Amino acid sequence: MGAVGFEELESVCNYLSINGDTDLAEEIALDISLEEKIELNRLTDVSREMINAGIAKVLEVRSFIRFVEETKHPGFGTKLAVKFKAEYYKALGQGLEGDEIFSYLCGVAYENSGPRDTPVLRAAAVATVTYLFEICEIFEHAEHTAA
C-alpha cells in the first residue's frame, strides 16, 4: 500500500470517472464512524483488513482527485463517485452482500485500471474504494427503517 501514488490512482480512477453520470450525484454530510459503516454494511474482518490498509492512502486519493479536478477534469470526483454508486447498486441487484460487494467494487476498480497487473495497482484499487467508502459515497450509511 505504501507504494501507491498518483500514477496508480490515475490508472484506477480515469476509466471509472469518464463513464459516470453526474446527474446522479448527491452531497452527503454524515457523522458516522468508519467502524459503524463497517458494521452497518455487515463487513467482516476480510473487508475490515482491506479498509484498514486502504485508509492509509485516503489522503493521497483525496489529493489526487482534487489535483485532477483543478488541472484536467472539473467534476472528476463526482463522476468517479457516481460510477462506483452505479456499480454498488449493480452488485446489490445481483444479490451480493457485505464482503462480496466490497470485493466486487475493488475488482471493478482494478479490472478497469489498464493492462498492468501489479500489487501496487491492486492496492490503489483498494485505496480508491476505501476512500469512497470512508466519505459515504458507496455502501449504506444509515439504518433503513420501515415506513
Secondary structure, 3 states (H helix, E strand, C coil): CCCCCHHHHHHHHHHHHHCCCHHHCCCCCCCCCHHHHHHHCCCCHHHHHHHHHHHHHHHHHHHHHHHHHHHCCCCHHHHHHHHHHHHHHHHHHCCCCHHHHHHHHHHHHHHCCCCCCCHHHHHHHHHHHHHHHHCCCCCCCCCCCCC
